Amino acid sequence: MVSIDPNAIIDGRRNYSVGIINRSKIIGFLKENYTGKTSEIAEKLNLSKACVRYHLNILREANVVKKRGRSWVLSKNIQRTIDDFL
């Protein structure tokens, strides 16, 4: 069972359960690894690269993630909330 990250629910979007689950997995991956390329995330989460790319772009539009070179990272406002709990 996957825990749902509240940042995976995007305002102004149709939030289908499978999309929320996939975005939660991606956010969880980035919380654990701090960075990841699309292909690496797809391989580790057993999702297609197209699926990961699609959800990363949605998360980028919502300022949840940002691209740093060829890798993806959580945006600072999201990272700050994680660090507050550590």
Legacy VTK file of the C-alpha trace (Angstrom):
# vtk DataFile Version 3.0
C-alpha trace
ASCII
DATASET POLYDATA
POINTS 86 float
0.000 0.000 0.000
1.261 3.449 -0.930
0.881 6.381 1.414
-0.642 9.383 -0.309
1.458 12.522 -0.250
-0.750 15.638 0.018
1.472 17.352 -2.577
0.360 14.723 -5.118
-3.147 16.191 -5.152
-2.977 19.077 -7.592
-5.500 21.933 -7.557
-7.184 22.560 -10.878
-6.507 19.026 -12.145
-8.555 15.904 -12.337
-7.041 13.906 -9.536
-7.688 10.312 -10.487
-6.557 7.803 -7.897
-3.919 6.227 -10.157
-2.401 9.664 -10.853
-2.312 10.556 -7.158
-0.680 7.209 -6.386
1.944 7.612 -9.137
2.746 11.184 -8.090
2.982 10.066 -4.451
5.456 7.346 -5.464
7.556 9.871 -7.388
7.550 12.341 -4.489
8.466 9.513 -2.107
11.353 8.500 -4.350
12.679 12.064 -4.406
12.278 12.378 -0.625
14.459 9.298 -0.148
17.005 9.922 -2.907
16.909 13.760 -3.147
17.425 13.572 -6.940
16.706 11.320 -9.865
16.615 11.170 -13.646
13.355 10.260 -15.337
14.680 6.864 -16.450
16.035 6.074 -12.979
12.749 6.970 -11.297
10.799 4.920 -13.851
13.010 1.876 -13.354
12.903 1.984 -9.542
9.135 2.534 -9.401
8.334 0.081 -12.213
6.545 2.764 -14.244
7.034 3.720 -17.877
9.284 6.686 -18.644
6.335 8.391 -20.356
4.215 8.003 -17.209
6.970 9.399 -14.977
7.675 12.276 -17.377
3.953 13.123 -17.529
3.591 13.249 -13.739
6.891 15.075 -13.219
5.670 17.799 -15.582
2.404 18.077 -13.633
4.391 18.292 -10.387
6.682 20.921 -11.924
3.689 23.064 -12.958
2.483 22.854 -9.332
5.967 23.840 -8.043
6.408 20.524 -6.237
9.505 19.487 -8.209
12.006 21.259 -10.408
14.555 20.154 -12.937
18.216 20.552 -12.118
20.236 19.688 -15.212
19.030 16.253 -16.315
17.738 15.332 -12.846
14.620 16.133 -10.858
14.565 17.392 -7.273
11.881 18.510 -4.855
11.332 22.246 -4.840
12.709 24.145 -1.855
9.312 24.815 -0.287
8.523 21.078 -0.323
12.003 20.131 0.908
11.760 22.626 3.744
8.605 20.975 5.056
10.308 17.568 4.978
13.373 18.879 6.821
11.142 20.434 9.477
10.038 16.943 10.494
13.502 15.370 10.604
LINES 1 87
86 0 1 2 3 4 5 6 7 8 9 10 11 12 13 14 15 16 17 18 19 20 21 22 23 24 25 26 27 28 29 30 31 32 33 34 35 36 37 38 39 40 41 42 43 44 45 46 47 48 49 50 51 52 53 54 55 56 57 58 59 60 61 62 63 64 65 66 67 68 69 70 71 72 73 74 75 76 77 78 79 80 81 82 83 84 85
